[in-house]
């Protein structure tokens, strides 16, 4: 009969912890990169204008970026009217109607690059993902610690309160003392009998 090997809780705890770390890293990375790209764009968009939506619609994704809505604004350097699409690194999940206006910021060196002013969607998503990642990693760590403790308890030597005869340690110890005392008493008795026998033999002679 093949003996079934006992599952090691510590191994499962370690696997869960590693899996939690990998998932956390993936979540954080997927939200950090759009946030990083948005910062790169936003730091060059320094001129504030009022943008007017010229076409109904929502964002459309192209080459990793989200474009929309289509707006027009006045390019102060030349006074020209510029029509272009707002650029973002995340999907805002929003639609716009023609005539809507909002504050925007454009790149003076590239007037076609314009973003919604003070849009923190990418930043907020990164913050939420970071919190989720920390919580998930902490949960994985707690599970690993619990399984390590469980494994230690399962593998440490067992302490028995009774021996095979059903005696406690104190009862067993007392029994051993009694046996030793009996042996000592028997030994003394035999020596005494031997001494008496020798004395009797001497007296008869």
PASEBA-1860 file (N, C-alpha, C; in nm, 3 decimals):
! residues 205
1> XXXXXXXX> 0.085/-0.120/0.000/0.000/0.000/0.000/0.088/0.125/0.000 ~ 0.065/0.214/-0.092/0.144/0.335/-0.102/0.095/0.438/-0.002 ~ 0.188/0.489/0.078/0.152/0.589/0.178/0.134/0.726/0.113 ~ 0.024/0.790/0.139/-0.007/0.920/0.080/0.075/1.028/0.150 ~ 0.148/1.106/0.070/0.233/1.211/0.125/0.147/1.329/0.171 ~ 0.179/1.375/0.289/0.105/1.487/0.346/0.142/1.617/0.275 ~ 0.042/1.696/0.240/0.065/1.824/0.172/0.133/1.921/0.267 ~ 0.230/1.995/0.212/0.305/2.092/0.293/0.238/2.229/0.283
9> XXXXXXXX> 0.177/2.279/0.392/0.109/2.409/0.387/0.203/2.523/0.353 ~ 0.329/2.513/0.398/0.425/2.621/0.373/0.449/2.640/0.224 ~ 0.450/2.529/0.150/0.470/2.538/0.005/0.356/2.613/-0.062 ~ 0.233/2.580/-0.021/0.115/2.648/-0.076/0.116/2.796/-0.036 ~ 0.155/2.824/0.087/0.160/2.963/0.132/0.259/3.044/0.052 ~ 0.376/2.985/0.021/0.477/3.054/-0.059/0.427/3.079/-0.200 ~ 0.360/2.979/-0.259/0.306/2.995/-0.394/0.200/3.106/-0.398 ~ 0.115/3.109/-0.296/0.011/3.213/-0.291/0.075/3.351/-0.278
17> XXXXXXXX> 0.179/3.362/-0.196/0.247/3.490/-0.177/0.312/3.537/-0.307 ~ 0.380/3.445/-0.376/0.444/3.481/-0.503/0.339/3.522/-0.606 ~ 0.228/3.448/-0.611/0.120/3.481/-0.704/0.062/3.619/-0.673 ~ 0.045/3.649/-0.545/-0.007/3.781/-0.504/0.088/3.892/-0.548 ~ 0.218/3.868/-0.533/0.317/3.968/-0.575/0.313/3.990/-0.725 ~ 0.303/3.881/-0.801/0.300/3.894/-0.947/0.176/3.969/-0.995 ~ 0.060/3.935/-0.936/-0.064/4.004/-0.974/-0.055/4.151/-0.937 ~ -0.003/4.180/-0.818/0.011/4.320/-0.773/0.102/4.397/-0.867
25> XXXXXXXX> 0.215/4.336/-0.903/0.310/4.403/-0.993/0.247/4.430/-1.129 ~ 0.168/4.335/-1.179/0.102/4.353/-1.309/0.001/4.467/-1.304 ~ -0.078/4.471/-1.195/-0.180/4.576/-1.182/-0.115/4.714/-1.175 ~ -0.011/4.724/-1.093/0.057/4.854/-1.077/0.125/4.896/-1.207 ~ 0.191/4.802/-1.273/0.263/4.835/-1.397/0.166/4.881/-1.506 ~ 0.051/4.813/-1.517/-0.046/4.847/-1.623/-0.106/4.986/-1.604 ~ -0.107/5.036/-1.482/-0.160/5.171/-1.458/-0.049/5.276/-1.449 ~ 0.073/5.230/-1.415/0.183/5.325/-1.404/0.226/5.376/-1.541
33> XXXXXXXX> 0.235/5.288/-1.639/0.285/5.331/-1.770/0.197/5.439/-1.834 ~ 0.062/5.424/-1.836/-0.019/5.534/-1.888/0.000/5.664/-1.809 ~ 0.017/5.650/-1.678/0.039/5.769/-1.594/0.172/5.834/-1.630 ~ 0.276/5.751/-1.650/0.408/5.802/-1.686/0.403/5.873/-1.822 ~ 0.333/5.814/-1.918/0.322/5.876/-2.050/0.244/6.007/-2.043 ~ 0.140/6.010/-1.959/0.061/6.132/-1.946/0.145/6.246/-1.888 ~ 0.228/6.213/-1.790/0.316/6.315/-1.731/0.409/6.373/-1.838 ~ 0.463/6.285/-1.922/0.553/6.331/-2.029/0.483/6.429/-2.123
41> XXXXXXXX> 0.356/6.401/-2.152/0.281/6.490/-2.240/0.244/6.619/-2.168 ~ 0.194/6.605/-2.045/0.142/6.720/-1.971/0.250/6.824/-1.941 ~ 0.373/6.778/-1.916/0.477/6.875/-1.878/0.514/6.969/-1.994 ~ 0.477/6.931/-2.117/0.503/7.018/-2.231/0.382/7.102/-2.270 ~ 0.265/7.069/-2.213/0.144/7.145/-2.243/0.128/7.254/-2.137 ~ 0.183/7.369/-2.165/0.193/7.476/-2.065/0.098/7.593/-2.090 ~ 0.038/7.602/-2.207/-0.048/7.715/-2.238/-0.195/7.676/-2.219 ~ -0.265/7.754/-2.136/-0.404/7.725/-2.102/-0.497/7.800/-2.198
49> XXXXXXXX> -0.598/7.728/-2.248/-0.697/7.788/-2.337/-0.833/7.729/-2.305 ~ -0.937/7.791/-2.365/-1.071/7.732/-2.358/-1.096/7.659/-2.489 ~ -1.118/7.528/-2.480/-1.141/7.447/-2.599/-1.290/7.426/-2.618 ~ -1.336/7.432/-2.742/-1.477/7.413/-2.775/-1.491/7.286/-2.860 ~ -1.581/7.199/-2.819/-1.604/7.074/-2.892/-1.676/7.107/-3.023 ~ -1.623/7.056/-3.133/-1.681/7.086/-3.265/-1.750/6.965/-3.326 ~ -1.739/6.849/-3.263/-1.806/6.729/-3.313/-1.851/6.644/-3.195 ~ -1.973/6.592/-3.205/-2.020/6.498/-3.103/-1.934/6.371/-3.110
57> XXXXXXXX> -1.914/6.310/-2.995/-1.841/6.184/-2.998/-1.769/6.153/-2.870 ~ -1.697/6.041/-2.873/-1.619/5.995/-2.758/-1.475/5.973/-2.801 ~ -1.396/5.922/-2.712/-1.256/5.897/-2.744/-1.241/5.775/-2.834 ~ -1.137/5.779/-2.915/-1.102/5.664/-2.999/-0.955/5.633/-2.977 ~ -0.925/5.503/-2.966/-0.788/5.463/-2.939/-0.709/5.443/-3.067 ~ -0.585/5.493/-3.066/-0.496/5.478/-3.181/-0.352/5.481/-3.132 ~ -0.275/5.377/-3.165/-0.133/5.368/-3.129/-0.110/5.384/-2.978 ~ -0.199/5.326/-2.900/-0.179/5.328/-2.756/-0.231/5.451/-2.686
65> XXXXXXXX> -0.278/5.551/-2.760/-0.333/5.672/-2.700/-0.483/5.683/-2.733 ~ -0.552/5.765/-2.653/-0.695/5.789/-2.675/-0.712/5.932/-2.726 ~ -0.779/5.948/-2.838/-0.799/6.079/-2.900/-0.947/6.113/-2.901 ~ -0.977/6.236/-2.860/-1.115/6.284/-2.861/-1.147/6.355/-2.731 ~ -1.240/6.445/-2.734/-1.320/6.485/-2.850/-1.241/6.579/-2.944 ~ -1.300/6.607/-3.057/-1.237/6.702/-3.150/-1.277/6.842/-3.108 ~ -1.176/6.926/-3.092/-1.201/7.062/-3.040/-1.131/7.165/-3.129 ~ -1.168/7.289/-3.105/-1.095/7.399/-3.166/-1.062/7.503/-3.059
73> XXXXXXXX> -0.952/7.569/-3.079/-0.911/7.673/-2.985/-0.826/7.775/-3.061 ~ -0.806/7.890/-2.998/-0.727/7.996/-3.062/-0.582/7.984/-3.019 ~ -0.496/7.972/-3.117/-0.352/7.961/-3.093/-0.298/8.103/-3.074 ~ -0.269/8.138/-2.947/-0.238/8.277/-2.914/-0.116/8.330/-2.989 ~ -0.017/8.249/-3.016/0.106/8.297/-3.078/0.080/8.358/-3.216 ~ -0.019/8.297/-3.287/-0.046/8.349/-3.422/-0.189/8.399/-3.438 ~ -0.273/8.370/-3.340/-0.413/8.409/-3.349/-0.495/8.317/-3.436 ~ -0.433/8.210/-3.483/-0.503/8.116/-3.571/-0.591/8.023/-3.490
81> XXXXXXXX> -0.696/7.972/-3.555/-0.783/7.873/-3.490/-0.731/7.734/-3.526 ~ -0.711/7.655/-3.420/-0.656/7.521/-3.439/-0.766/7.418/-3.410 ~ -0.781/7.322/-3.500/-0.874/7.212/-3.477/-0.792/7.082/-3.461 ~ -0.814/7.013/-3.353/-0.740/6.890/-3.327/-0.815/6.804/-3.226 ~ -0.764/6.688/-3.198/-0.826/6.600/-3.100/-0.751/6.606/-2.967 ~ -0.828/6.614/-2.860/-0.769/6.604/-2.727/-0.699/6.469/-2.715 ~ -0.582/6.467/-2.653/-0.508/6.343/-2.637/-0.506/6.302/-2.489 ~ -0.516/6.173/-2.465/-0.509/6.120/-2.329/-0.447/5.981/-2.336
89> XXXXXXXX> -0.400/5.931/-2.222/-0.340/5.798/-2.217/-0.435/5.694/-2.161 ~ -0.554/5.738/-2.115/-0.653/5.646/-2.060/-0.791/5.678/-2.118 ~ -0.877/5.579/-2.112/-1.013/5.598/-2.159/-1.095/5.665/-2.049 ~ -1.144/5.783/-2.075/-1.221/5.857/-1.974/-1.364/5.806/-1.964 ~ -1.407/5.726/-2.061/-1.543/5.672/-2.059/-1.649/5.781/-2.065 ~ -1.624/5.882/-2.146/-1.712/5.998/-2.151/-1.741/6.035/-2.296 ~ -1.856/6.093/-2.320/-1.891/6.145/-2.453/-1.911/6.295/-2.443 ~ -1.892/6.364/-2.555/-1.905/6.509/-2.559/-2.003/6.548/-2.671
97> XXXXXXXX> -2.064/6.663/-2.652/-2.156/6.716/-2.753/-2.098/6.843/-2.812 ~ -2.133/6.867/-2.935/-2.085/6.988/-3.002/-2.126/7.112/-2.924 ~ -2.031/7.202/-2.902/-2.058/7.324/-2.827/-2.010/7.318/-2.683 ~ -1.981/7.196/-2.632/-1.926/7.186/-2.496/-1.792/7.258/-2.489 ~ -1.765/7.321/-2.377/-1.636/7.389/-2.359/-1.571/7.344/-2.229 ~ -1.442/7.348/-2.225/-1.367/7.315/-2.102/-1.226/7.371/-2.115 ~ -1.160/7.380/-2.000/-1.022/7.429/-1.998/-0.928/7.321/-2.050 ~ -0.837/7.361/-2.134/-0.741/7.268/-2.192/-0.602/7.332/-2.188
105> XXXXXXXX> -0.501/7.250/-2.214/-0.362/7.299/-2.218/-0.295/7.240/-2.341 ~ -0.223/7.325/-2.416/-0.160/7.275/-2.537/-0.009/7.298/-2.534 ~ 0.060/7.228/-2.620/0.205/7.239/-2.632/0.236/7.351/-2.731 ~ 0.300/7.459/-2.686/0.326/7.572/-2.777/0.418/7.535/-2.893 ~ 0.498/7.430/-2.875/0.586/7.386/-2.983/0.518/7.287/-3.078 ~ 0.400/7.240/-3.037/0.322/7.149/-3.121/0.174/7.173/-3.090 ~ 0.113/7.272/-3.153/-0.025/7.311/-3.122/-0.128/7.199/-3.138 ~ -0.093/7.092/-3.208/-0.188/6.983/-3.226/-0.194/6.893/-3.101
113> XXXXXXXX> -0.099/6.909/-3.013/-0.099/6.831/-2.889/-0.168/6.911/-2.780 ~ -0.286/6.866/-2.739/-0.364/6.938/-2.639/-0.429/6.835/-2.545 ~ -0.436/6.871/-2.419/-0.494/6.781/-2.318/-0.599/6.857/-2.237 ~ -0.683/6.783/-2.167/-0.779/6.846/-2.076/-0.702/6.894/-1.953 ~ -0.719/7.019/-1.917/-0.645/7.076/-1.805/-0.682/7.006/-1.673 ~ -0.579/6.980/-1.592/-0.597/6.922/-1.458/-0.669/6.787/-1.458 ~ -0.658/6.715/-1.568/-0.716/6.581/-1.569/-0.624/6.485/-1.493 ~ -0.674/6.425/-1.388/-0.593/6.337/-1.304/-0.643/6.192/-1.307
121> XXXXXXXX> -0.712/6.156/-1.414/-0.766/6.020/-1.423/-0.655/5.916/-1.419 ~ -0.551/5.935/-1.498/-0.441/5.839/-1.502/-0.372/5.830/-1.366 ~ -0.354/5.945/-1.301/-0.290/5.948/-1.170/-0.374/5.875/-1.066 ~ -0.504/5.901/-1.067/-0.593/5.838/-0.969/-0.600/5.687/-0.989 ~ -0.600/5.643/-1.114/-0.603/5.499/-1.140/-0.475/5.433/-1.090 ~ -0.363/5.502/-1.107/-0.236/5.449/-1.058/-0.236/5.440/-0.905 ~ -0.291/5.541/-0.839/-0.298/5.540/-0.692/-0.386/5.424/-0.643 ~ -0.502/5.407/-0.707/-0.592/5.298/-0.666/-0.525/5.162/-0.688
129> XXXXXXXX> -0.457/5.148/-0.803/-0.389/5.022/-0.832/-0.278/4.996/-0.730 ~ -0.209/5.102/-0.687/-0.102/5.086/-0.588/-0.158/5.038/-0.454 ~ -0.271/5.095/-0.414/-0.335/5.053/-0.288/-0.379/4.908/-0.297 ~ -0.441/4.872/-0.411/-0.485/4.733/-0.430/-0.365/4.639/-0.427 ~ -0.255/4.680/-0.491/-0.135/4.598/-0.493/-0.078/4.576/-0.354 ~ -0.078/4.683/-0.273/-0.026/4.673/-0.136/-0.114/4.579/-0.053 ~ -0.247/4.595/-0.066/-0.339/4.510/0.010/-0.326/4.364/-0.032 ~ -0.317/4.342/-0.163/-0.305/4.205/-0.214/-0.174/4.140/-0.169
137> XXXXXXXX> -0.066/4.217/-0.174/0.064/4.163/-0.130/0.064/4.134/0.020 ~ 0.002/4.225/0.098/-0.006/4.205/0.242/-0.089/4.081/0.275 ~ -0.198/4.062/0.200/-0.281/3.943/0.223/-0.204/3.816/0.191 ~ -0.127/3.819/0.081/-0.044/3.703/0.047/0.061/3.675/0.153 ~ 0.119/3.782/0.209/0.220/3.766/0.315/0.158/3.705/0.440 ~ 0.038/3.750/0.475/-0.031/3.697/0.593/-0.061/3.548/0.574 ~ -0.108/3.513/0.454/-0.137/3.372/0.426/-0.010/3.289/0.438 ~ 0.102/3.340/0.386/0.227/3.267/0.393/0.271/3.247/0.538
145> XXXXXXXX> 0.258/3.351/0.621/0.296/3.340/0.762/0.210/3.237/0.833 ~ 0.080/3.240/0.805/-0.012/3.143/0.868/0.025/3.001/0.828 ~ 0.054/2.980/0.700/0.088/2.845/0.655/0.222/2.800/0.710 ~ 0.317/2.893/0.728/0.445/2.858/0.789/0.426/2.812/0.933 ~ 0.342/2.886/1.005/0.312/2.847/1.144/0.244/2.711/1.148 ~ 0.148/2.692/1.057/0.077/2.564/1.051/0.173/2.450/1.021 ~ 0.265/2.473/0.926/0.362/2.369/0.890/0.453/2.338/1.008 ~ 0.492/2.441/1.083/0.578/2.419/1.200/0.506/2.335/1.305
153> XXXXXXXX> 0.379/2.366/1.327/0.301/2.290/1.426/0.285/2.145/1.382 ~ 0.265/2.125/1.251/0.244/1.991/1.199/0.370/1.905/1.204 ~ 0.487/1.969/1.192/0.611/1.893/1.182/0.689/1.884/1.312 ~ 0.655/1.962/1.414/0.731/1.955/1.539/0.700/1.824/1.611 ~ 0.794/1.774/1.693/0.773/1.647/1.765/0.650/1.655/1.854 ~ 0.572/1.546/1.854/0.451/1.543/1.936/0.486/1.517/2.082 ~ 0.414/1.582/2.170/0.430/1.562/2.313/0.313/1.478/2.363 ~ 0.348/1.364/2.427/0.245/1.274/2.474/0.225/1.292/2.625
161> XXXXXXXX> 0.102/1.291/2.666/0.070/1.304/2.809/0.067/1.168/2.877 ~ 0.061/1.058/2.796/0.057/0.924/2.852/0.147/0.833/2.770 ~ 0.200/0.727/2.838/0.278/0.629/2.765/0.188/0.521/2.710 ~ 0.248/0.418/2.652/0.169/0.313/2.588/0.081/0.238/2.688 ~ 0.123/0.241/2.814/0.045/0.173/2.918/-0.064/0.261/2.978 ~ -0.074/0.382/2.929/-0.176/0.474/2.980/-0.135/0.547/3.105 ~ -0.003/0.547/3.136/0.046/0.614/3.255/0.093/0.756/3.223 ~ 0.073/0.845/3.318/0.131/0.977/3.305/0.278/0.969/3.341
169> XXXXXXXX> 0.352/1.076/3.313/0.495/1.075/3.345/0.519/1.058/3.494 ~ 0.439/1.123/3.576/0.454/1.113/3.722/0.428/0.970/3.769 ~ 0.326/0.908/3.711/0.296/0.769/3.750/0.409/0.677/3.709 ~ 0.461/0.696/3.588/0.572/0.613/3.541/0.695/0.632/3.628 ~ 0.725/0.758/3.664/0.841/0.785/3.748/0.827/0.719/3.885 ~ 0.708/0.729/3.943/0.686/0.667/4.074/0.700/0.515/4.065 ~ 0.654/0.458/3.955/0.666/0.314/3.936/0.812/0.272/3.931 ~ 0.894/0.350/3.860/1.036/0.319/3.852/1.103/0.329/3.987
177> XXXXXXXX> 1.063/0.429/4.066/1.119/0.445/4.201/1.082/0.324/4.288 ~ 0.956/0.282/4.278/0.911/0.166/4.358/0.987/0.041/4.319 ~ 1.009/0.022/4.188/1.083/-0.096/4.140/1.225/-0.095/4.193 ~ 1.289/0.022/4.189/1.426/0.034/4.239/1.431/0.006/4.389 ~ 1.333/0.058/4.462/1.331/0.034/4.607/1.312/-0.114/4.637 ~ 1.227/-0.181/4.559/1.207/-0.325/4.578/1.335/-0.402/4.551 ~ 1.405/-0.363/4.443/1.531/-0.431/4.411/1.634/-0.409/4.520 ~ 1.641/-0.286/4.571/1.736/-0.257/4.678/1.703/-0.339/4.803
185> XXXXXXXX> 1.570/-0.345/4.834/1.528/-0.422/4.952/1.559/-0.570/4.933 ~ 1.534/-0.625/4.813/1.566/-0.765/4.787/1.715/-0.791/4.798 ~ 1.794/-0.695/4.747/1.939/-0.710/4.753/1.987/-0.712/4.897 ~ 1.931/-0.622/4.980/1.969/-0.618/5.122/1.928/-0.746/5.191 ~ 1.808/-0.795/5.156/1.758/-0.918/5.218/1.847/-1.036/5.184 ~ 1.891/-1.046/5.058/1.977/-1.156/5.017/2.113/-1.146/5.085 ~ 2.165/-1.024/5.096/2.294/-1.009/5.163/2.284/-1.048/5.310 ~ 2.172/-1.010/5.370/2.152/-1.043/5.510/2.141/-1.194/5.529
193> XXXXXXXX> 2.067/-1.261/5.437/2.055/-1.406/5.444/2.191/-1.472/5.426 ~ 2.270/-1.420/5.334/2.403/-1.475/5.311/2.491/-1.455/5.434 ~ 2.482/-1.338/5.497/2.562/-1.310/5.617/2.522/-1.402/5.731 ~ 2.390/-1.420/5.749/2.339/-1.507/5.855/2.385/-1.650/5.833 ~ 2.382/-1.692/5.703/2.423/-1.827/5.670/2.571/-1.849/5.700 ~ 2.654/-1.750/5.668/2.799/-1.760/5.695/2.825/-1.762/5.845 ~ 2.752/-1.678/5.922/2.771/-1.673/6.067/2.732/-1.804/6.131 ~ 2.623/-1.865/6.081/2.578/-1.994/6.135/2.680/-2.103/6.108
201> XXXXX> 2.738/-2.099/5.988/2.838/-2.200/5.951/2.961/-2.186/6.039 ~ 2.998/-2.067/6.071/3.117/-2.043/6.153/3.092/-2.094/6.296 ~ 2.972/-2.065/6.348/2.938/-2.104/6.486/2.933/-2.256/6.500 ~ 2.890/-2.327/6.396/2.882/-2.472/6.402/3.022/-2.535/6.401 ~ 3.112/-2.470/6.335/3.249/-2.521/6.333/3.314/-2.502/6.468
END
